[in-house]
Amino acid sequence: MSVSTKKILIVHAQPEPDSLTAQFAAAARQTLEAQGHRVLSSDLYGMGWKAVFDAQDFPDRADAGRLSFIAESGHAFAAGTQTADVEAEQRKLLAADAVILLFPLWWFGPPAILKGWIDRVYAYGFAYGFEGQGNRLRYGDGLLKGKRALLSVMVGGPAADYGPRGINGPLDQLLFPLTHGCLFYPGMDVLPTHAVYGTGRIGAEAVKAELAAWRQRLVGLFDEAPIPFRRQNGGDYPDRHRLADALAPGREGLMVHVDTGL
Ligand SMILES: Cc1cc2nc3c(=O)[nH]c(=O)nc-3n(C[C@H](O)[C@H](O)[C@H](O)COP(=O)(O)O)c2cc1C
């Protein structure tokens, strides 16, 4: 094993082995293993992952009355009474140096099974409410700090639909709840999303070229600069809620939370 051996968790959400998503997941595994890394994987459909977060997630309730997901999640995490499938995914996340989530864009977001993986695995005390400090350790700080994260997304529509003035809206903004909200929130460094556009009409040659580009992209997984999301505790949010007036003057919306130096 080389000294630079890392562990990478590959999570993918498409049941069809011939799908682009599954092909990209297989290519990622092969490329990273060939580089000497260790790959952990979560094939969500293949595992029969339970997508919905519900009362079955709390076999040992702290309060049998009105179900509070946050309170029961915190209780189950702290008491060690989470379900085995959730615990196993948390262990994989903790072991990983990088996490790659691969999925087809379904209605402008991830398939429900992947959203359900986040809902259930991201327990209180694990992905939020870290160290019992409420919202103090989030957006750049948290249990998953120091890990890298990358989305690999298959997009049916053409790139023009997702460009800066594209009719569907820019892809980086559509996926902001995942990159900023779900990956940066618990502390991970998030790389720019790897998107394949026009998958609805893609031919065999183009697939080959896209797979080659993906393999190439993965070579830089641990060297590439992450998206410069502003850290909550880096001074840009004096009250930990609102961006300082002096920063991104005259601008508002999601992208003010990316530090472009403007
Ligand atoms: C339920 C569903 C919703 C979809 N929503 C979108 C969408 O919002 N935008 C888009 O460009 N393509 C959309 N598509 C097309 C998929 O993105 C396309 O089938 C996928 O990228 C192909 O990759 P795959 O072979 O890995 O499934 C959707 C497809 C399905 C089945």
The ligand as an SDF file (V2000), in Angstrom:
LIG
                    3D

 31 33  0  0  0  0  0  0  0  0999 V2000
  -38.1310   10.6230  -12.6700 C   0  0  0  0  0  0  0  0  0  0  0  0
  -37.2040   11.3360  -13.6130 C   0  0  0  0  0  0  0  0  0  0  0  0
  -37.0210   12.6940  -13.4920 C   0  0  0  0  0  0  0  0  0  0  0  0
  -36.1360   13.3620  -14.3250 C   0  0  0  0  0  0  0  0  0  0  0  0
  -35.9430   14.7030  -14.1340 N   0  0  0  0  0  0  0  0  0  0  0  0
  -35.0410   15.3460  -14.9080 C   0  0  0  0  0  0  0  0  0  0  0  0
  -34.7520   16.7210  -14.6780 C   0  0  0  0  0  0  0  0  0  0  0  0
  -35.2720   17.3550  -13.7740 O   0  0  0  0  0  0  0  0  0  0  0  0
  -33.8670   17.3470  -15.5020 N   0  0  0  0  0  0  0  0  0  0  0  0
  -33.2370   16.6830  -16.5100 C   0  0  0  0  0  0  0  0  0  0  0  0
  -32.4310   17.3100  -17.2090 O   0  0  0  0  0  0  0  0  0  0  0  0
  -33.4540   15.3730  -16.7280 N   0  0  0  0  0  0  0  0  0  0  0  0
  -34.3460   14.6880  -15.9580 C   0  0  0  0  0  0  0  0  0  0  0  0
  -34.5500   13.3420  -16.1440 N   0  0  0  0  0  0  0  0  0  0  0  0
  -33.6960   12.6150  -17.1060 C   0  0  0  0  0  0  0  0  0  0  0  0
  -32.5370   11.9420  -16.3480 C   0  0  0  0  0  0  0  0  0  0  0  0
  -31.6820   12.9160  -15.8070 O   0  0  0  0  0  0  0  0  0  0  0  0
  -31.7670   10.9760  -17.2550 C   0  0  0  0  0  0  0  0  0  0  0  0
  -32.6380    9.8960  -17.5140 O   0  0  0  0  0  0  0  0  0  0  0  0
  -30.4810   10.4860  -16.6000 C   0  0  0  0  0  0  0  0  0  0  0  0
  -29.5430   11.5320  -16.5950 O   0  0  0  0  0  0  0  0  0  0  0  0
  -29.8680    9.3230  -17.3400 C   0  0  0  0  0  0  0  0  0  0  0  0
  -28.8010    8.8250  -16.5400 O   0  0  0  0  0  0  0  0  0  0  0  0
  -28.8420    7.3190  -15.9980 P   0  0  0  0  0  0  0  0  0  0  0  0
  -28.5500    6.4360  -17.2130 O   0  0  0  0  0  0  0  0  0  0  0  0
  -27.7540    7.1830  -14.9800 O   0  0  0  0  0  0  0  0  0  0  0  0
  -30.2030    7.0710  -15.4200 O   0  0  0  0  0  0  0  0  0  0  0  0
  -35.4400   12.6470  -15.3350 C   0  0  0  0  0  0  0  0  0  0  0  0
  -35.6660   11.2680  -15.4710 C   0  0  0  0  0  0  0  0  0  0  0  0
  -36.5260   10.6190  -14.6330 C   0  0  0  0  0  0  0  0  0  0  0  0
  -36.7310    9.1390  -14.7910 C   0  0  0  0  0  0  0  0  0  0  0  0
  1  2  1  0
  2  3  1  0
  2 30  2  0
  3  4  2  0
  4  5  1  0
  4 28  1  0
  5  6  2  0
  6  7  1  0
  6 13  1  0
  7  8  2  0
  7  9  1  0
  9 10  1  0
 10 11  2  0
 10 12  1  0
 12 13  2  0
 13 14  1  0
 14 15  1  0
 14 28  1  0
 15 16  1  0
 16 17  1  0
 16 18  1  0
 18 19  1  0
 18 20  1  0
 20 21  1  0
 20 22  1  0
 22 23  1  0
 23 24  1  0
 24 25  2  0
 24 26  1  0
 24 27  1  0
 28 29  2  0
 29 30  1  0
 30 31  1  0
M  END
$$$$
